[in-house]
């Protein structure tokens, strides 16, 4: 699957044991918790570096997570 959107940091799962700040991919229609396949699911410096950027990503959706296999910055804003 391909998805394009803005990478943001947002608090998720508020009020639960899983509450945390996470990196999300915000598309036109949905927000996905963003992860890189094979990387630490809770903290990844590569994801931190994408916050504030617009990307075009390839990967798979599993529940509310987008598991990226590759990505590039999207120049169109």
Backbone as XML, in Angstrom:
<?xml version="1.0"?>
<chain id="A" units="angstrom">
  <residue number="1" name="UNK">
    <atom name="N" x="0.849" y="-1.171" z="0.000"/>
    <atom name="CA" x="0.000" y="0.000" z="0.000"/>
    <atom name="C" x="0.894" y="1.234" z="0.000"/>
  </residue>
  <residue number="2" name="UNK">
    <atom name="N" x="0.431" y="2.276" z="-0.644"/>
    <atom name="CA" x="1.126" y="3.555" z="-0.634"/>
    <atom name="C" x="0.266" y="4.577" z="0.086"/>
  </residue>
  <residue number="3" name="UNK">
    <atom name="N" x="0.885" y="5.399" z="0.923"/>
    <atom name="CA" x="0.163" y="6.454" z="1.636"/>
    <atom name="C" x="1.032" y="7.703" z="1.654"/>
  </residue>
  <residue number="4" name="UNK">
    <atom name="N" x="0.380" y="8.854" z="1.505"/>
    <atom name="CA" x="1.071" y="10.139" z="1.534"/>
    <atom name="C" x="0.433" y="10.997" z="2.596"/>
  </residue>
  <residue number="5" name="UNK">
    <atom name="N" x="1.280" y="11.666" z="3.387"/>
    <atom name="CA" x="0.740" y="12.536" z="4.415"/>
    <atom name="C" x="1.825" y="13.200" z="5.220"/>
  </residue>
  <residue number="6" name="UNK">
    <atom name="N" x="1.389" y="13.904" z="6.255"/>
    <atom name="CA" x="2.289" y="14.623" z="7.149"/>
    <atom name="C" x="2.650" y="13.746" z="8.335"/>
  </residue>
  <residue number="7" name="UNK">
    <atom name="N" x="3.909" y="13.815" z="8.743"/>
    <atom name="CA" x="4.368" y="13.063" z="9.904"/>
    <atom name="C" x="4.284" y="13.992" z="11.112"/>
  </residue>
  <residue number="8" name="UNK">
    <atom name="N" x="3.544" y="13.553" z="12.121"/>
    <atom name="CA" x="3.311" y="14.375" z="13.315"/>
    <atom name="C" x="3.648" y="13.564" z="14.567"/>
  </residue>
  <residue number="9" name="UNK">
    <atom name="N" x="3.806" y="14.259" z="15.682"/>
    <atom name="CA" x="3.950" y="13.599" z="16.983"/>
    <atom name="C" x="2.693" y="13.953" z="17.779"/>
  </residue>
  <residue number="10" name="UNK">
    <atom name="N" x="2.082" y="12.939" z="18.393"/>
    <atom name="CA" x="0.819" y="13.146" z="19.096"/>
    <atom name="C" x="0.706" y="12.138" z="20.233"/>
  </residue>
  <residue number="11" name="UNK">
    <atom name="N" x="0.067" y="12.536" z="21.322"/>
    <atom name="CA" x="-0.202" y="11.624" z="22.429"/>
    <atom name="C" x="-1.349" y="10.716" z="22.011"/>
  </residue>
  <residue number="12" name="UNK">
    <atom name="N" x="-1.150" y="9.401" z="22.216"/>
    <atom name="CA" x="-2.175" y="8.422" z="21.838"/>
    <atom name="C" x="-2.539" y="7.566" z="23.043"/>
  </residue>
  <residue number="13" name="UNK">
    <atom name="N" x="-3.639" y="6.850" z="22.925"/>
    <atom name="CA" x="-4.132" y="5.923" z="23.965"/>
    <atom name="C" x="-4.258" y="6.617" z="25.313"/>
  </residue>
  <residue number="14" name="UNK">
    <atom name="N" x="-4.767" y="7.835" z="25.292"/>
    <atom name="CA" x="-4.871" y="8.642" z="26.512"/>
    <atom name="C" x="-5.748" y="7.933" z="27.544"/>
  </residue>
  <residue number="15" name="UNK">
    <atom name="N" x="-5.222" y="7.872" z="28.773"/>
    <atom name="CA" x="-5.955" y="7.249" z="29.871"/>
    <atom name="C" x="-5.724" y="5.756" z="30.025"/>
  </residue>
  <residue number="16" name="UNK">
    <atom name="N" x="-4.946" y="5.166" z="29.132"/>
    <atom name="CA" x="-4.682" y="3.727" z="29.226"/>
    <atom name="C" x="-3.230" y="3.485" z="29.632"/>
  </residue>
  <residue number="17" name="UNK">
    <atom name="N" x="-2.895" y="2.233" z="29.887"/>
    <atom name="CA" x="-1.512" y="1.872" z="30.198"/>
    <atom name="C" x="-0.593" y="2.130" z="29.012"/>
  </residue>
  <residue number="18" name="UNK">
    <atom name="N" x="-1.167" y="2.190" z="27.829"/>
    <atom name="CA" x="-0.382" y="2.380" z="26.606"/>
    <atom name="C" x="-0.216" y="3.843" z="26.222"/>
  </residue>
  <residue number="19" name="UNK">
    <atom name="N" x="-0.676" y="4.755" z="27.072"/>
    <atom name="CA" x="-0.582" y="6.179" z="26.743"/>
    <atom name="C" x="0.876" y="6.568" z="26.502"/>
  </residue>
  <residue number="20" name="UNK">
    <atom name="N" x="1.108" y="7.271" z="25.382"/>
    <atom name="CA" x="2.463" y="7.697" z="25.042"/>
    <atom name="C" x="2.417" y="8.707" z="23.903"/>
  </residue>
  <residue number="21" name="UNK">
    <atom name="N" x="3.536" y="9.385" z="23.706"/>
    <atom name="CA" x="3.696" y="10.220" z="22.524"/>
    <atom name="C" x="4.178" y="9.310" z="21.408"/>
  </residue>
  <residue number="22" name="UNK">
    <atom name="N" x="3.551" y="9.411" z="20.256"/>
    <atom name="CA" x="3.904" y="8.541" z="19.137"/>
    <atom name="C" x="4.055" y="9.378" z="17.873"/>
  </residue>
  <residue number="23" name="UNK">
    <atom name="N" x="4.755" y="8.810" z="16.910"/>
    <atom name="CA" x="4.885" y="9.423" z="15.594"/>
    <atom name="C" x="3.779" y="8.833" z="14.728"/>
  </residue>
  <residue number="24" name="UNK">
    <atom name="N" x="3.014" y="9.718" z="14.090"/>
    <atom name="CA" x="1.885" y="9.291" z="13.268"/>
    <atom name="C" x="2.019" y="9.806" z="11.849"/>
  </residue>
  <residue number="25" name="UNK">
    <atom name="N" x="1.435" y="9.074" z="10.915"/>
    <atom name="CA" x="1.277" y="9.529" z="9.544"/>
    <atom name="C" x="-0.161" y="10.011" z="9.412"/>
  </residue>
  <residue number="26" name="UNK">
    <atom name="N" x="-0.315" y="11.293" z="9.150"/>
    <atom name="CA" x="-1.640" y="11.907" z="9.044"/>
    <atom name="C" x="-1.947" y="12.086" z="7.558"/>
  </residue>
  <residue number="27" name="UNK">
    <atom name="N" x="-2.825" y="11.201" z="7.035"/>
    <atom name="CA" x="-3.242" y="11.303" z="5.639"/>
    <atom name="C" x="-4.499" y="12.150" z="5.568"/>
  </residue>
  <residue number="28" name="UNK">
    <atom name="N" x="-5.006" y="12.317" z="4.392"/>
    <atom name="CA" x="-6.235" y="13.104" z="4.225"/>
    <atom name="C" x="-7.395" y="12.499" z="4.998"/>
  </residue>
  <residue number="29" name="UNK">
    <atom name="N" x="-7.440" y="11.172" z="5.100"/>
    <atom name="CA" x="-8.594" y="10.496" z="5.686"/>
    <atom name="C" x="-8.369" y="9.846" z="7.041"/>
  </residue>
  <residue number="30" name="UNK">
    <atom name="N" x="-7.095" y="9.656" z="7.445"/>
    <atom name="CA" x="-6.852" y="8.865" z="8.649"/>
    <atom name="C" x="-5.489" y="9.180" z="9.249"/>
  </residue>
  <residue number="31" name="UNK">
    <atom name="N" x="-5.321" y="8.779" z="10.511"/>
    <atom name="CA" x="-4.027" y="8.851" z="11.177"/>
    <atom name="C" x="-3.579" y="7.441" z="11.526"/>
  </residue>
  <residue number="32" name="UNK">
    <atom name="N" x="-2.328" y="7.143" z="11.219"/>
    <atom name="CA" x="-1.751" y="5.834" z="11.501"/>
    <atom name="C" x="-0.540" y="6.006" z="12.407"/>
  </residue>
  <residue number="33" name="UNK">
    <atom name="N" x="-0.391" y="5.127" z="13.391"/>
    <atom name="CA" x="0.849" y="5.079" z="14.152"/>
    <atom name="C" x="1.904" y="4.583" z="13.166"/>
  </residue>
  <residue number="34" name="UNK">
    <atom name="N" x="2.975" y="5.345" z="13.038"/>
    <atom name="CA" x="3.983" y="5.061" z="12.029"/>
    <atom name="C" x="5.113" y="4.228" z="12.624"/>
  </residue>
  <residue number="35" name="UNK">
    <atom name="N" x="5.456" y="3.153" z="11.938"/>
    <atom name="CA" x="6.550" y="2.275" z="12.361"/>
    <atom name="C" x="7.358" y="1.886" z="11.141"/>
  </residue>
  <residue number="36" name="UNK">
    <atom name="N" x="8.610" y="1.577" z="11.372"/>
    <atom name="CA" x="9.471" y="1.047" z="10.317"/>
    <atom name="C" x="9.624" y="-0.438" z="10.571"/>
  </residue>
  <residue number="37" name="UNK">
    <atom name="N" x="9.388" y="-1.244" z="9.544"/>
    <atom name="CA" x="9.473" y="-2.695" z="9.677"/>
    <atom name="C" x="10.850" y="-3.076" z="10.238"/>
  </residue>
  <residue number="38" name="UNK">
    <atom name="N" x="10.834" y="-3.875" z="11.298"/>
    <atom name="CA" x="12.061" y="-4.371" z="11.902"/>
    <atom name="C" x="12.700" y="-3.434" z="12.916"/>
  </residue>
  <residue number="39" name="UNK">
    <atom name="N" x="12.129" y="-2.250" z="13.106"/>
    <atom name="CA" x="12.714" y="-1.275" z="14.040"/>
    <atom name="C" x="11.972" y="-1.302" z="15.374"/>
  </residue>
  <residue number="40" name="UNK">
    <atom name="N" x="12.544" y="-0.626" z="16.366"/>
    <atom name="CA" x="11.915" y="-0.501" z="17.674"/>
    <atom name="C" x="10.549" y="0.163" z="17.502"/>
  </residue>
  <residue number="41" name="UNK">
    <atom name="N" x="9.476" y="-0.450" z="17.994"/>
    <atom name="CA" x="8.140" y="0.109" z="17.776"/>
    <atom name="C" x="7.828" y="1.341" z="18.628"/>
  </residue>
  <residue number="42" name="UNK">
    <atom name="N" x="8.650" y="1.637" z="19.632"/>
    <atom name="CA" x="8.340" y="2.748" z="20.522"/>
    <atom name="C" x="9.255" y="3.953" z="20.345"/>
  </residue>
  <residue number="43" name="UNK">
    <atom name="N" x="10.449" y="3.744" z="19.833"/>
    <atom name="CA" x="11.353" y="4.869" z="19.630"/>
    <atom name="C" x="12.319" y="4.533" z="18.508"/>
  </residue>
  <residue number="44" name="UNK">
    <atom name="N" x="12.344" y="5.400" z="17.504"/>
    <atom name="CA" x="13.231" y="5.208" z="16.364"/>
    <atom name="C" x="13.698" y="6.578" z="15.893"/>
  </residue>
  <residue number="45" name="UNK">
    <atom name="N" x="14.989" y="6.846" z="15.941"/>
    <atom name="CA" x="15.484" y="8.160" z="15.528"/>
    <atom name="C" x="15.166" y="8.496" z="14.069"/>
  </residue>
  <residue number="46" name="UNK">
    <atom name="N" x="15.012" y="7.471" z="13.232"/>
    <atom name="CA" x="14.649" y="7.738" z="11.824"/>
    <atom name="C" x="13.244" y="8.316" z="11.726"/>
  </residue>
  <residue number="47" name="UNK">
    <atom name="N" x="12.324" y="7.840" z="12.583"/>
    <atom name="CA" x="10.970" y="8.404" z="12.603"/>
    <atom name="C" x="10.989" y="9.803" z="13.186"/>
  </residue>
  <residue number="48" name="UNK">
    <atom name="N" x="11.772" y="9.995" z="14.259"/>
    <atom name="CA" x="11.869" y="11.323" z="14.868"/>
    <atom name="C" x="12.310" y="12.362" z="13.838"/>
  </residue>
  <residue number="49" name="UNK">
    <atom name="N" x="13.215" y="11.972" z="12.947"/>
    <atom name="CA" x="13.731" y="12.895" z="11.933"/>
    <atom name="C" x="12.677" y="13.257" z="10.884"/>
  </residue>
  <residue number="50" name="UNK">
    <atom name="N" x="11.622" y="12.453" z="10.776"/>
    <atom name="CA" x="10.571" y="12.718" z="9.781"/>
    <atom name="C" x="9.466" y="13.633" z="10.306"/>
  </residue>
  <residue number="51" name="UNK">
    <atom name="N" x="9.412" y="13.845" z="11.623"/>
    <atom name="CA" x="8.360" y="14.687" z="12.204"/>
    <atom name="C" x="8.438" y="16.087" z="11.589"/>
  </residue>
  <residue number="52" name="UNK">
    <atom name="N" x="7.280" y="16.570" z="11.139"/>
    <atom name="CA" x="7.192" y="17.883" z="10.506"/>
    <atom name="C" x="7.344" y="17.844" z="8.996"/>
  </residue>
  <residue number="53" name="UNK">
    <atom name="N" x="7.589" y="16.659" z="8.447"/>
    <atom name="CA" x="7.764" y="16.528" z="6.998"/>
    <atom name="C" x="6.559" y="15.832" z="6.379"/>
  </residue>
  <residue number="54" name="UNK">
    <atom name="N" x="6.438" y="15.984" z="5.089"/>
    <atom name="CA" x="5.424" y="15.273" z="4.306"/>
    <atom name="C" x="6.138" y="14.153" z="3.573"/>
  </residue>
  <residue number="55" name="UNK">
    <atom name="N" x="5.600" y="12.933" z="3.674"/>
    <atom name="CA" x="6.250" y="11.788" z="3.042"/>
    <atom name="C" x="5.270" y="10.993" z="2.189"/>
  </residue>
  <residue number="56" name="UNK">
    <atom name="N" x="5.841" y="10.219" z="1.306"/>
    <atom name="CA" x="5.119" y="9.212" z="0.535"/>
    <atom name="C" x="5.728" y="7.882" z="0.965"/>
  </residue>
  <residue number="57" name="UNK">
    <atom name="N" x="4.933" y="7.001" z="1.551"/>
    <atom name="CA" x="5.458" y="5.776" z="2.156"/>
    <atom name="C" x="4.833" y="4.537" z="1.524"/>
  </residue>
  <residue number="58" name="UNK">
    <atom name="N" x="5.621" y="3.481" z="1.473"/>
    <atom name="CA" x="5.158" y="2.158" z="1.063"/>
    <atom name="C" x="5.137" y="1.279" z="2.294"/>
  </residue>
  <residue number="59" name="UNK">
    <atom name="N" x="4.141" y="0.421" z="2.409"/>
    <atom name="CA" x="4.082" y="-0.484" z="3.553"/>
    <atom name="C" x="2.730" y="-1.148" z="3.654"/>
  </residue>
  <residue number="60" name="UNK">
    <atom name="N" x="2.454" y="-1.656" z="4.843"/>
    <atom name="CA" x="1.200" y="-2.361" z="5.109"/>
    <atom name="C" x="0.524" y="-1.769" z="6.332"/>
  </residue>
  <residue number="61" name="UNK">
    <atom name="N" x="-0.802" y="-1.803" z="6.319"/>
    <atom name="CA" x="-1.590" y="-1.346" z="7.454"/>
    <atom name="C" x="-1.973" y="-2.567" z="8.293"/>
  </residue>
  <residue number="62" name="UNK">
    <atom name="N" x="-1.724" y="-2.452" z="9.587"/>
    <atom name="CA" x="-2.131" y="-3.477" z="10.553"/>
    <atom name="C" x="-2.840" y="-2.757" z="11.685"/>
  </residue>
  <residue number="63" name="UNK">
    <atom name="N" x="-4.163" y="-2.849" z="11.732"/>
    <atom name="CA" x="-4.943" y="-2.117" z="12.725"/>
    <atom name="C" x="-4.783" y="-0.629" z="12.500"/>
  </residue>
  <residue number="64" name="UNK">
    <atom name="N" x="-4.257" y="0.069" z="13.499"/>
    <atom name="CA" x="-4.079" y="1.518" z="13.365"/>
    <atom name="C" x="-2.624" y="1.881" z="13.060"/>
  </residue>
  <residue number="65" name="UNK">
    <atom name="N" x="-1.798" y="0.887" z="12.720"/>
    <atom name="CA" x="-0.379" y="1.121" z="12.450"/>
    <atom name="C" x="-0.083" y="1.000" z="10.963"/>
  </residue>
  <residue number="66" name="UNK">
    <atom name="N" x="0.797" y="1.890" z="10.501"/>
    <atom name="CA" x="1.316" y="1.796" z="9.137"/>
    <atom name="C" x="2.761" y="1.342" z="9.268"/>
  </residue>
  <residue number="67" name="UNK">
    <atom name="N" x="3.051" y="0.132" z="8.784"/>
    <atom name="CA" x="4.385" y="-0.446" z="8.865"/>
    <atom name="C" x="5.121" y="-0.159" z="7.565"/>
  </residue>
  <residue number="68" name="UNK">
    <atom name="N" x="6.040" y="0.812" z="7.619"/>
    <atom name="CA" x="6.727" y="1.268" z="6.415"/>
    <atom name="C" x="7.871" y="0.337" z="6.039"/>
  </residue>
  <residue number="69" name="UNK">
    <atom name="N" x="7.982" y="0.103" z="4.738"/>
    <atom name="CA" x="9.129" y="-0.620" z="4.214"/>
    <atom name="C" x="10.073" y="0.334" z="3.493"/>
  </residue>
  <residue number="70" name="UNK">
    <atom name="N" x="9.528" y="1.420" z="2.948"/>
    <atom name="CA" x="10.335" y="2.460" z="2.312"/>
    <atom name="C" x="9.540" y="3.750" z="2.278"/>
  </residue>
  <residue number="71" name="UNK">
    <atom name="N" x="10.249" y="4.871" z="2.133"/>
    <atom name="CA" x="9.589" y="6.175" z="2.126"/>
    <atom name="C" x="10.500" y="7.193" z="1.458"/>
  </residue>
  <residue number="72" name="UNK">
    <atom name="N" x="9.885" y="8.288" z="1.079"/>
    <atom name="CA" x="10.626" y="9.421" z="0.532"/>
    <atom name="C" x="9.878" y="10.689" z="0.917"/>
  </residue>
  <residue number="73" name="UNK">
    <atom name="N" x="10.621" y="11.788" z="1.027"/>
    <atom name="CA" x="9.967" y="13.050" z="1.287"/>
    <atom name="C" x="9.172" y="13.453" z="0.061"/>
  </residue>
  <residue number="74" name="UNK">
    <atom name="N" x="7.998" y="14.014" z="0.298"/>
    <atom name="CA" x="7.109" y="14.443" z="-0.779"/>
    <atom name="C" x="7.229" y="15.967" z="-0.893"/>
  </residue>
  <residue number="75" name="UNK">
    <atom name="N" x="7.745" y="16.422" z="-2.023"/>
    <atom name="CA" x="7.974" y="17.867" z="-2.215"/>
    <atom name="C" x="6.672" y="18.638" z="-2.386"/>
  </residue>
  <residue number="76" name="UNK">
    <atom name="N" x="5.622" y="17.994" z="-2.868"/>
    <atom name="CA" x="4.336" y="18.682" z="-3.097"/>
    <atom name="C" x="3.682" y="18.984" z="-1.764"/>
  </residue>
  <residue number="77" name="UNK">
    <atom name="N" x="3.326" y="20.221" z="-1.556"/>
    <atom name="CA" x="2.659" y="20.624" z="-0.297"/>
    <atom name="C" x="1.370" y="21.265" z="-0.605"/>
  </residue>
</chain>
